[in-house]
Amino acid sequence: MKALSALLLGLLVAGGTLAQPLAYVPNEKSASLSVIDTATGEKRGDLPVGQRPRGIAGGAGQLYVTDGASGRLLIVEAANGKLRRSIAVGDSPEGVSLSADGRLLAVAVEDDNSVVLLGAPEGREIARIKVQGKNPEHAVFSPDGRWLYVSAEEAEQVDVIDVAQRRQVASVAVGKRPRGIGFLPDGSRAYVACELAGKVYAIDVAQGRAVAEITAGQYPNGVAVHPDGKRVFVSNGRDGTVMVIDVASNAVVATIPVGKRPWNMAITPDGARLYVANGRSGSVSVIDTATQSRLADIAVGELPWGVSIQ
């Protein structure tokens, strides 16, 4: 209780507004969200959330967190950790994403082989869309909100959902076990990390096909795209590294050591810092994107899944 009270006080500044930006880290085993001040690099504290928090997205002062244990999407106030709503979405939900306009949410539900589309910010279910890949993990909106790209643990393709039609309309062949997905800011390409293939695939969105295969480290997983659209960051789970892909050449230009089992990541809005959740280290590594070097490791809870920054 003392830790939580201190956190809430620390989150508030003069005038009752939130210090920004903050990084929120869901810890699966700790059933908590660690809150990191990206300005100082310090952890502010931990907020108790759900039973097994996994996927996370945020916007307009709210956090959307999937709870793998209860099969629910939790809508949490970013300012104080207060639970606003709890919505049943299905067994074993994982990744959640928010459309660029902040009006739609997409939740990948593993055991249902589906993506649940909901209205934001209230979380009202709009559609439940079946996909071909088994155990879907991520469902990511294209920047224009037209498409959802869906990865799955048991797949060798990325399933493509037409958001307006509320159905899968295509699939793009990639390597085994596609995981993280990141679109370039202009929406022209998507980069997909394929864990068992040990490769990253660059997909031309207009053509609907992979146009490059990039050799990664062992078990590539998370993907984060720099806001300038010139670099893509990919975590290599077994290697404990993050690699940097130059978009112009699709070549790996740097490899940065981080913690054990790096997973999902997020980048600050100004593109200066990358935050990497290290599942087996119980930490978040902070990378300076300009120098492509690790600045710090911040202790969080047990089994951090990813990061959301707002």
N, C-alpha and C positions, 0 to 999 in steps of 0.2 A: 504494500500500500504506500509506504514511504517513497519507494522508487517511482511508482506511478505518479504520485503527487508532485514529486520533483520534476518528472518529465513534463507534466502538464504545465507547470509553472515555467519551465524552460522553453516550452514551445511558444509561449505568449510574450510579446514585446509591447512597448508603449502603444497605446491606442487599441490594444486587443487584436492586432493583426498577427499573422504568422510570419516568423522568420523564414526567408526563402533563399534558395531552394532547399528542400529536405529530401533525403532518400529514405524510402520505406522498404524494409527487408522482411519478407515472411519467412519464419523459421518453422519448418514442419514439425520437428520433434519437440520444440519448446512451446508450441501453440501461442506464438507471439509475433508482433511486428517490432523489429528494432528500428529506431528512428535516428538517422544520422544527419547532422548539420553539414551540408557540403561546403559552407563557407569556412568552417573551422576544422573540418575533418574529425569531429568528435561525435561519439554516440550520445544522444540525449537521454536515451532510456529505452524501455520496452513496453509495448501495449499488449495486454492479453487479447487474443483474437481467435475464436473458433477452437477446433480440436486439432486440425492438421492443415494450416494455411499453406497454400501453394501458389497458384497464379495470382498476379496482382496487376491492376491498372488504376490510373487515377486521373482526376480532372475536376475542376470547379470545386475544390475543397472536399472532394469525396474520394474514398478508396474503395475499389471493388476487388474482393478477395474470394477466391474459391476455397472451400473447405472440403478436402478430400475425404474426411471421415464422415461428415454428415450429409454429403451430397448437396450442398447448398452454396449459393452465392451470397456473400455478406457485404452489405453496404455500410461503410464505416466513415464517420466524420474524421477527416485528417487532423483537425485541430486538437481533438481530445480522445480519439479512439472509441467514441460512443457508437454502439451498434444502432443503425437506423432501421435497417430491414434485413431479413433473412429469407431467401427465396430458394425453394426446392428446384434444382435443375437436373438431377439424376446422379446415379452412382459414379463416384470417382471423377469429379470434374477437375480439370487441370488448368490449362492456359486460359486467360481472359484478356480481351483487348477492347479498346474504346475507339470508335471512329473519330476521325480528325475533327468533325463538327460537334462531337460530344453528344450525339443523339442516339447512338446505337452501341450495344455491347454484344460481344460474341464470346460464348463459353464452350470450350471443347470438353465433351463429356465422354470419357474413355469407354465405360462399360455399355453405353448406349450407342456407340459408333455414330455420334451425331454432334452437331453444333447447335446450341440454343441461342437464338437471336432475341435480344431484349431491348426495350426502350430505356434510355438513360435520361435523367438520373434516377427514375423511380424503380427500374428493374422489372417492368411488366413484360411477361413473355409474349413475343410476337410470332415466333415460328420455331419449329424443331426440325432441323434439316439433316437428313441421313447423308453420310459420306461413305465412299468405298473403302478407305483405309481403316484398319482395325486399331482400336485404342488411340483415337485422335488426341494429340497433345497440345498443339497450338492452332488457333484460328485467328489470322492476322488480317486486318483491313488494309486494302490499298489506300494510298493517300487521298484519292478522290472518292473513296467509299463505295466504288462500284463492285469490287471483288473482295472475297474472303479467300485467302490461301490457307489450306489446312494440311498440317503434317500429322503423321501417325506412327506409332511404334512398329506396327506390323504393316508396312507399305514400302513400295518402291516408286511412289509417285506423290506429287502434291495435288490434292483435290481442290478444284476451283469452284467456288460458289458465286453465282450471280445474286448479289444482295437484293436487288429489286424483284427478281423472280422467286427468291426464297428457295432455290434449289441448286444442286450441283449440276454444272453444265459442261465441265471438262476435267481433265487431269493432265498433269505434266510429268513425264517419266524422269526420275532422278535415281539416286542410289538407295541402298537399303537403310531403313529406319531414319527418315527425315525428321529433324527436330526443329531447331530455331529457324525463324524466317524474318528477314528484314527487307523492306522496300527502300529503294532510293527515294529521296524527297520528291522527285518529279514523277515517280511512279513508273518509270520506263523499265526498270529491272527489279527483280527480287532475288535475294541471295538466300540459299537454303543449305543448312548444315546437315549432312547425312552421316549419322554416327557410325554405323557398321561399315559403310563404304569408305570412310576416312577421306571424304571429299566434300567440297562446297560447290554447289551448282548455281550458276548465274542464269536466271530465267528471263528471257525477253517477253515482257507482258503482252505486247501487241501481237507477237507471233505465237505466243502460247507454247514455247518450247525452250529447253535449256540450250544456251549458246556457248557456255564454257564450263569446264570441269576443273576445279582447282584442288590440288592435292593438299590435304590438311594434316594435322597431327593425329594422334590416336583419339578416337571418340569425339569428333567435333560436335558441338552442341548448341550453345547460345550464339545469337547473332545480334549485333548492334551496329547501326549505320550512323556515321558522322553527319551532322546537319548540313555540312557543305556538299554532301553527296560524293566526296572524292575518296573516302576510305570506308572499309567495312571491317568490323572487329568480330572475330570468331573465337570462342573458348574451346580448348581441347581438353576434354575431361580427364583422360588417363594421363596425359602429359603434364597437366598442371600449368598450362600456358594459355596465353591469348595471342593470336596471330593477327596481323594487319594486312588487309588486301587493298592494293591500289586499284581503284575502279577502272581507270583508263587502260591499264594493261592486264588486269585480272591476275597480277602477280603478287605473291606474298613478299612484303617488303620489310617485315619485322616480326619477331617472336618474343613475347614478354613473359617471364616467369611470374606466376601468381601462387595462390594456395592450392590445396588438394581438392580435386574434383570440381573445378570451376564449371558453373552451370549458366544460368541466365544473367543478363547484364542490362545496364541502362546508362545512358550518357546524359550529361547536364545539357540544358537548353543552349548554352553558349558553345558547346562542343569541347570544352576545355578538359573535362574529367570523365573518365569511364569508371563505373562501379561494377565490380564483378563478384557475384555470390559464390563462395567456395564451400560446397556442401560438406565435405569431410573435414575441413579446417575450422568450421564454425566462424568464418570470418568473411569480410568483404575487402578485396584488394582495390586500391584506388590507383588508376593509371593516368598519367599526364599524356594527353593525346598528341601534344606538340612534340615533346621529346621522346614519346613512345617508351616511357619508362615507368616502373612501379614506384609510387610515392610512399604508400603506407598500406598496412593491413589493420583493419578495425575489427575487433572481436564483436560478434553478434551472438545469436542464439544457436541452438543445435539444428543442423541440416538446413541452412538457408537455401531457398529455392530460386530467388530472383530479386530484382530491384525495380522500384518505381520511383521516379524523381518528379517532384512538383513543388 
